[in-house]
């Protein structure tokens, strides 16, 4: 039988990196994104699974916004978040249960499901989603547990903390800092406007995160796993490392403006000990190394 994988959200950062790591190990990889398949039609998903009988489905598709993008709590925003973050994963799980129970399903959740805490959070920490995006991510995790426990389907959930790469969208903080620093390096005098330098973030290199997901999928038993660095870095650390790598003093180029933030800064640092115990995984790349890799790729 052919070994087939689906990557849902194939045009995003995680989908692109996953494809680069598995394209030689599968007979066929079906790349699924908003431009080539209409996932709002359940029949489309059923036909895909019946036809290709995938051994693995990786669900990375998400609908959300960054802290510097205003969250529009209107019908359109809520509807899209509900569909992409909850309804479409449900369609996949239903189709797997009905047509191909041997398929392994991976769902990418978010650290934003947890209540902010100064202590490192684990899989059993208090959940307190505070926005539409994280609310539906949390609800889909409940669905995943239901299908895992009651339908005997292999359903892994990766609770992903911040992870970055050259494929991150330009609106994200990490990419915004790096691209602006490169412009300053190339002679621009324009200031980088940030809302806060003192917030703490658990940052990882996206390639390390995908390695963890692949190890999770080789386990005999599925579960929920936090994937993170477990390190507490400030935005100031990120800015300073980026500008320093380019031989610049960030203080000459950075300006603060708290008015650009639409989400209150909150601390969530993860504990990946459950994942490490199950797979042996640990992050290979620290913050400085990650920044250097991304900066080099952008300059090239």
HELIX and SHEET records of a PDB file:
HELIX    1   1 UNK A   13  UNK A   22  1                                  10    
HELIX    2   2 UNK A   42  UNK A   52  1                                  11    
HELIX    3   3 UNK A   75  UNK A   82  1                                   8    
HELIX    4   4 UNK A   83  UNK A   87  3                                   5    
HELIX    5   5 UNK A   88  UNK A   99  1                                  12    
HELIX    6   6 UNK A  111  UNK A  113  5                                   3    
HELIX    7   7 UNK A  132  UNK A  150  1                                  19    
HELIX    8   8 UNK A  173  UNK A  185  1                                  13    
HELIX    9   9 UNK A  206  UNK A  217  1                                  12    
HELIX   10  10 UNK A  235  UNK A  245  1                                  11    
HELIX   11  11 UNK A  250  UNK A  252  5                                   3    
HELIX   12  12 UNK A  258  UNK A  260  5                                   3    
HELIX   13  13 UNK A  273  UNK A  279  1                                   7    
HELIX   14  14 UNK A  287  UNK A  299  1                                  13    
SHEET    1   A 6 UNK A  28  UNK A  32  0                                        
SHEET    2   A 6 UNK A   4  UNK A   8  1                                        
SHEET    3   A 6 UNK A  56  UNK A  59  1                                        
SHEET    4   A 6 UNK A 104  UNK A 110  1                                        
SHEET    5   A 6 UNK A 155  UNK A 160  1                                        
SHEET    6   A 6 UNK A 224  UNK A 227  1                                        
SHEET    1   B 2 UNK A 163  UNK A 164  0                                        
SHEET    2   B 2 UNK A 204  UNK A 205  1                                        
SHEET    1   C 2 UNK A 192  UNK A 194  0                                        
SHEET    2   C 2 UNK A 254  UNK A 256  1                                        
SHEET    1   D 2 UNK A 200  UNK A 201  0                                        
SHEET    2   D 2 UNK A 233  UNK A 234 -1                                        
END                                                                             
